Amino acid sequence: MATLESYSFRRPAKVDVSEWMGIVAGMRAELAELGAGNPGRRRIGEYVKKLLADARPLQNNPKMLFWGLAEPDTMPSDARVDFFYTPTYVAAAFLASSIMQYPEFLDEIPGLEETLRGALLACQGRKLQGHGYEGMSGTLEFFLKAGIHKFVKQYPGFCPSFTKLFRRSMAFVRRGSSRGGKRRLACPPSWFEDEDPARMDELLRLAGEDPEQMFLFVYGSLMRGNQARHLLDGTDLIGRATVRGYSLFDLGPYPAAVRERNGRVQGELYLIDQPTLERLTEYEGSLYNLERTAAAVHGGGRYPDVFIFVYNRPVDGAAKVPFAGQPWRAARREDGKEDCDG
């Protein structure tokens, strides 16, 4: 097994496929050793500095940094994955993992932040696709095993475009999983449409998610302190949250969220299981349709794939609840609390 006492990456003067595959295999082994927690802090730091020294800017976009054998436009399209993107994926994952283990490296190792940001930009060149049909799921599997989901969660603003791409990719996974059923994004990639839900469930587990669980945004009687909150007993409260693209109307005994382009609704976000969703669907009855949207948790954190119950009848004559006056009936809650740090 490769150790961090050695350093596998190099660019041979003469292209030899078997030699290059050996180099990349060595990089993967060294990343695995980092993930296993075997190397010491000093060895990891030395390895990181070598990676930084070997990063090269892309000629047509110097902000992107790569560890490929050569510029991608000098090689056939089908060779770019092995000779350009894969070693860059591995290097980026190693740098991100090293920061997760030793956040102080960002201050102690000059150029680390800029190099990793450039690497994450380069990783987006194929939209996280790898080879052929299972390209995206294969690349996501690699990044998830390397713990990139933890890095994105802890450092969402490090490389915003990578964070957005990764989260969107995981939204595809959730909708293609057994929890998503037949529900899909409006324009899913053709190579994702026919993915096996079991494969998507596997990716969710790698990300630390239970395929049998899902997120639900509530804004009325199901919120804390309101009359139907007991139906969410035993579920996990994520926090106070906001969804966009809906407006809230007060119907008296209960509110109604309806689609409205510039609207916003405040509520609470929960992690629930399928039996709970079925129970709540029965409770809401025929007046509400279940839709999927995105939610932003107050204090930080965006959830791109959550369920929401949307009113399906006219709201003529009902009073719109202004955003500043939400969440619904908050002032009359039994607990009198406005925070939701759960």
ABEGO torsion letter per residue (X at the ends): XBBAABBABBBBABBBAAAAAAAAAAAAAAAAAAAAGABBAAAAAAAAAAAAAABBBBAABAABBBABABBAAABBAAAAAAAAAAAAAAAAAAAAAAAAABAAAAAABBGAAAAAAAAAAAAAAAGGBBBEAAAAAAAAAAAAAAGAAAAAAABAAABAAAAAAAAAAAAAAAAABAAAEABBBABBBAAAAABBAAAAAAAAAAAGBBAABBBBBBABAABBGBAAAAAABGBBBAEBBBBBGBBBBBAGABBBBBBBAABBBBBBBBBBBAAAAAAAAAAAEAABBBBBBBBBBBGEEBBABBBBBBBABBABGBBBBBAAAOBBGAAABAAGBABBAX
